[in-house]
Amino acid sequence: MSQELSNQNLMLGVIAAFKDSDLQPLFDALHPDVVWKATAPREFFRFGGTHRGHAGMREYTALLFSRYHFIRFAPRTITAKGDQVWGLFEAEAQHRPSGRTVKTDISMRWTVKDGKITEHQGFFDTAGVLIQQGELMVAAA
């Protein structure tokens, strides 16, 4: 199996388990010195920012799952080149504090070396999620 296909399968497997709140495949795939960047302002998303190592990832996942329960996390496309793998996912989650359902696309990039995730960078429409949660009002036109 090629490195690219192996990296794509790693992302698919980790995300499938992650959606079901099974974090073991994620932690098994993390390099001890992983750098996990969640591109979201910490003022609105406590899990945002850069998290380092397994301790940082325990904090990240605890903060994320304390606010969101994922209902759907479906791959739209995954592509890999060398040690880089990119994924675009359709996500749907229940925002625990408000009880509202939020939907967004999530884009993520991983660097994978020797089967371990050394770096992650994730992006989603933070304003769109805040609007759906009722935490950001849209100005009248």
VOROZA-349235 format. One line per field, with one value per atom (N, C-alpha, C): residue in three letters; atom name; x negated, y negated, z. Coordinates in steps of 0.2 Angstrom, whole numbers, m for minus. Each point is the difference from the previous one (the first is absolute). Layout:
% residues N
aa: ala|...
at: CA|...
x: X|...
y: Y|...
z: Z|...
//
This chain:
% residues 141
aa: met|met|met|ser|ser|ser|gln|gln|gln|glu|glu|glu|leu|leu|leu|ser|ser|ser|asn|asn|asn|gln|gln|gln|asn|asn|asn|leu|leu|leu|met|met|met|leu|leu|leu|gly|gly|gly|val|val|val|ile|ile|ile|ala|ala|ala|ala|ala|ala|phe|phe|phe|lys|lys|lys|asp|asp|asp|ser|ser|ser|asp|asp|asp|leu|leu|leu|gln|gln|gln|pro|pro|pro|leu|leu|leu|phe|phe|phe|asp|asp|asp|ala|ala|ala|leu|leu|leu|his|his|his|pro|pro|pro|asp|asp|asp|val|val|val|val|val|val|trp|trp|trp|lys|lys|lys|ala|ala|ala|thr|thr|thr|ala|ala|ala|pro|pro|pro|arg|arg|arg|glu|glu|glu|phe|phe|phe|phe|phe|phe|arg|arg|arg|phe|phe|phe|gly|gly|gly|gly|gly|gly|thr|thr|thr|his|his|his|arg|arg|arg|gly|gly|gly|his|his|his|ala|ala|ala|gly|gly|gly|met|met|met|arg|arg|arg|glu|glu|glu|tyr|tyr|tyr|thr|thr|thr|ala|ala|ala|leu|leu|leu|leu|leu|leu|phe|phe|phe|ser|ser|ser|arg|arg|arg|tyr|tyr|tyr|his|his|his|phe|phe|phe|ile|ile|ile|arg|arg|arg|phe|phe|phe|ala|ala|ala|pro|pro|pro|arg|arg|arg|thr|thr|thr|ile|ile|ile|thr|thr|thr|ala|ala|ala|lys|lys|lys|gly|gly|gly|asp|asp|asp|gln|gln|gln|val|val|val|trp|trp|trp|gly|gly|gly|leu|leu|leu|phe|phe|phe|glu|glu|glu|ala|ala|ala|glu|glu|glu|ala|ala|ala|gln|gln|gln|his|his|his|arg|arg|arg|pro|pro|pro|ser|ser|ser|gly|gly|gly|arg|arg|arg|thr|thr|thr|val|val|val|lys|lys|lys|thr|thr|thr|asp|asp|asp|ile|ile|ile|ser|ser|ser|met|met|met|arg|arg|arg|trp|trp|trp|thr|thr|thr|val|val|val|lys|lys|lys|asp|asp|asp|gly|gly|gly|lys|lys|lys|ile|ile|ile|thr|thr|thr|glu|glu|glu|his|his|his|gln|gln|gln|gly|gly|gly|phe|phe|phe|phe|phe|phe|asp|asp|asp|thr|thr|thr|ala|ala|ala|gly|gly|gly|val|val|val|leu|leu|leu|ile|ile|ile|gln|gln|gln|gln|gln|gln|gly|gly|gly|glu|glu|glu|leu|leu|leu|met|met|met|val|val|val|ala|ala|ala|ala|ala|ala|ala|ala|ala
at: N|CA|C|N|CA|C|N|CA|C|N|CA|C|N|CA|C|N|CA|C|N|CA|C|N|CA|C|N|CA|C|N|CA|C|N|CA|C|N|CA|C|N|CA|C|N|CA|C|N|CA|C|N|CA|C|N|CA|C|N|CA|C|N|CA|C|N|CA|C|N|CA|C|N|CA|C|N|CA|C|N|CA|C|N|CA|C|N|CA|C|N|CA|C|N|CA|C|N|CA|C|N|CA|C|N|CA|C|N|CA|C|N|CA|C|N|CA|C|N|CA|C|N|CA|C|N|CA|C|N|CA|C|N|CA|C|N|CA|C|N|CA|C|N|CA|C|N|CA|C|N|CA|C|N|CA|C|N|CA|C|N|CA|C|N|CA|C|N|CA|C|N|CA|C|N|CA|C|N|CA|C|N|CA|C|N|CA|C|N|CA|C|N|CA|C|N|CA|C|N|CA|C|N|CA|C|N|CA|C|N|CA|C|N|CA|C|N|CA|C|N|CA|C|N|CA|C|N|CA|C|N|CA|C|N|CA|C|N|CA|C|N|CA|C|N|CA|C|N|CA|C|N|CA|C|N|CA|C|N|CA|C|N|CA|C|N|CA|C|N|CA|C|N|CA|C|N|CA|C|N|CA|C|N|CA|C|N|CA|C|N|CA|C|N|CA|C|N|CA|C|N|CA|C|N|CA|C|N|CA|C|N|CA|C|N|CA|C|N|CA|C|N|CA|C|N|CA|C|N|CA|C|N|CA|C|N|CA|C|N|CA|C|N|CA|C|N|CA|C|N|CA|C|N|CA|C|N|CA|C|N|CA|C|N|CA|C|N|CA|C|N|CA|C|N|CA|C|N|CA|C|N|CA|C|N|CA|C|N|CA|C|N|CA|C|N|CA|C|N|CA|C|N|CA|C|N|CA|C|N|CA|C|N|CA|C|N|CA|C|N|CA|C|N|CA|C|N|CA|C|N|CA|C|N|CA|C|N|CA|C|N|CA|C|N|CA|C|N|CA|C|N|CA|C|N|CA|C|N|CA|C|N|CA|C|N|CA|C|N|CA|C|N|CA|C|N|CA|C|N|CA|C|N|CA|C|N|CA|C|N|CA|C
x: m4|4|m5|2|m4|1|m5|0|6|2|6|6|1|6|0|m5|m1|2|m2|2|7|3|7|4|m2|4|m1|m6|m1|5|1|5|7|2|7|1|m5|2|0|m5|0|7|2|6|6|1|5|1|m5|0|1|m3|1|7|4|7|4|m2|3|m3|m4|m3|m5|m2|m5|m7|m4|m6|m6|1|m6|m4|4|m4|m4|3|m3|m7|1|m6|m5|2|m5|m4|3|m3|m4|0|m3|m8|m4|m7|0|m5|0|m1|m3|m2|5|6|5|1|1|2|7|6|6|3|1|3|7|4|7|1|1|1|7|1|6|m2|3|m1|2|m5|1|6|1|5|7|1|6|0|m6|m1|m6|2|m5|m6|2|m5|m4|1|m4|m7|m5|m7|m4|m6|m5|m1|1|m1|m6|m4|m6|0|m3|0|6|m1|6|4|m3|3|4|m2|3|6|0|5|6|m2|5|4|m4|4|5|m3|4|6|m1|6|5|m2|5|3|m3|4|4|m2|5|6|m1|6|4|m2|4|5|m1|4|4|m3|3|1|6|1|1|m5|0|6|4|5|m2|m4|m2|m7|m5|m6|m2|2|0|m5|m5|m5|3|m2|2|m5|m7|m5|m6|m5|m6|m6|m5|m5|m7|m5|m6|m6|m5|m6|m6|m5|m5|2|m2|2|6|3|5|7|5|6|6|4|5|7|4|7|5|6|5|6|3|6|6|6|6|1|1|1|7|3|6|m1|2|m1|5|1|5|m5|2|m4|4|m4|3|3|m4|3|7|1|6|5|m2|4|1|m3|1|m4|2|m4|m4|m6|m4|m3|m1|m3|m5|m6|m5|m4|m4|m5|m7|m4|m6|m5|m5|m6|m6|m4|m6|m5|m6|m7|m4|m2|m5|m6|m6|m6|m1|m1|m1|m7|m4|m6|m1|m2|0|7|5|7|3|m4|2|2|5|2|m5|m4|m5|3|5|2|8|4|7|1|4|3|7|5|7|3|5|3|8|4|7|3|6|3|3|m5|2|6|0|6|6|0|6|3|m5|1|3|m3|3|7|1|7|5|m2|5|1|m5|0|4|2|3|m4|m7|m5|m2|2|m2|6|2|6|m2|4|m1|3|m4|2|6|5|5|m3|2|m3|3
y: 6|m6|m6|m5|m6|m4|m5|m4|m4|m3|m4|3|6|4|2|2|1|m6|m6|m6|m2|1|m1|5|6|5|m2|m2|m2|m6|m5|m5|2|4|3|4|4|4|m4|m5|m4|m4|m3|m4|4|6|4|2|1|2|m7|m5|m7|m2|1|m2|4|6|4|m1|m5|m1|5|4|5|m4|m2|m3|4|6|5|0|1|0|m7|m6|m6|0|2|0|5|6|4|m2|m5|m3|m6|m2|m7|2|m4|0|m4|2|m2|m8|m3|m7|m3|2|m2|m8|m4|m7|0|m1|0|m7|m3|m7|0|m3|m1|m7|m2|m7|m2|m2|m3|m5|m5|m5|3|0|3|m4|m6|m4|3|4|3|7|3|7|2|3|1|5|4|5|m3|m6|m3|m1|m2|m1|6|0|5|4|7|5|4|2|4|6|5|7|3|6|3|m3|m4|m4|m5|m4|m5|3|6|3|2|2|2|m6|m6|m6|m2|0|m1|4|6|5|m1|m1|m2|m6|m5|m7|1|3|1|4|6|4|m2|m5|m3|m5|m2|m5|3|5|3|8|2|7|1|4|1|5|m2|4|3|m4|2|m3|4|m3|4|m2|4|m3|4|m2|m2|m6|m2|1|m1|2|0|5|0|1|m3|0|0|3|1|m1|m3|m1|0|5|1|1|m4|1|m5|m3|m5|4|m1|3|m6|m1|m5|3|m2|3|m6|1|m5|5|m2|3|m4|3|m3|2|m5|2|m3|4|m2|2|m5|1|m3|3|m4|m4|m7|m4|1|3|2|m6|m6|m5|m3|0|m3|6|6|5|0|m5|m1|4|2|4|m5|1|m4|4|m3|4|m5|3|m3|4|m2|4|m1|5|m1|3|m4|1|2|5|1|3|m2|2|4|5|4|1|0|2|7|5|7|2|2|3|7|5|7|2|m2|2|m4|m5|m4|m7|m3|m7|m4|m4|m5|m7|m2|m6|0|m4|m1|m7|m2|m7|1|m3|1|m7|0|m6|1|m4|0|m7|m1|m7|m2|m3|m1|m5|m5|m5|4|4|4|4|4|4|m5|m5|m5|m2|m2|m2|6|6|6|1|m1|1|m6|m5|m6|m5|1|m4|m6|m1|m5|m2|m6|m3|m2|1|m3|m7|m4|m7|0|m4|m1|m4|2|m3|m7
z: 0|0|0|m4|m1|7|1|6|m1|m6|0|1|m2|1|8|3|7|4|m2|4|m1|m6|m1|4|1|4|7|2|7|2|m4|1|0|m5|0|7|2|6|6|1|6|0|m5|0|1|m3|1|8|3|7|4|m2|3|1|m6|0|5|2|5|7|1|6|2|m5|2|m2|5|m1|0|1|0|m6|m6|m7|m1|2|0|4|6|5|m3|m2|m3|m6|m4|m6|1|7|1|1|m3|2|7|5|6|0|m5|0|m5|m1|m5|2|m6|1|m4|4|m2|0|m6|0|m2|4|m1|m2|m6|m2|2|6|2|6|1|5|7|5|6|4|m1|3|m1|m6|m2|1|m2|0|4|6|5|m2|m5|m2|m6|m2|m5|2|m4|1|m1|2|m1|6|m1|5|m1|5|m1|4|m4|4|2|3|2|6|4|5|m3|m5|m3|m4|m3|m3|5|6|5|1|1|1|m5|m6|m6|m1|0|0|5|6|6|m1|m2|m2|m5|m6|m6|2|3|2|5|4|6|m4|m6|m3|m6|m3|m6|1|m3|m1|m7|m4|m7|m2|m4|m3|m7|m4|m6|m1|m3|m2|m7|m5|m6|m5|m3|m5|m6|m3|m6|m5|2|m4|4|m1|3|m5|0|m4|3|m3|4|m5|2|m4|4|0|4|7|5|7|2|m5|1|m2|4|m1|1|m4|0|0|5|0|0|m3|0|3|5|3|2|m1|2|7|5|7|2|4|4|7|4|7|4|6|5|4|1|4|7|5|6|4|0|4|m2|m7|m2|m2|m1|m3|m7|m4|m7|m4|m6|m5|m4|m1|m4|m6|m6|m6|m3|m1|m4|m3|m5|m3|4|1|3|m5|0|m4|4|m1|4|m4|3|m3|5|m2|5|m3|4|m3|4|m4|3|m2|6|m1|3|m3|2|4|m4|3|6|2|6|m3|3|m1|4|m4|3|1|m5|0|m3|3|m3|0|m5|0|m3|4|m2|m1|m4|m2|0|2|m1|0|m2|0|7|3|7|1|m4|0|m1|m5|m2|6|3|6|6|1|5|m1|m6|m2|1|m2|1|8|4|7|3|m3|3|3|m1|4|m4|m7|m4|m4|0|m3|m7|m5|m7|0|m3|0|m6|1|m5|m6|m6|m6|m1
//
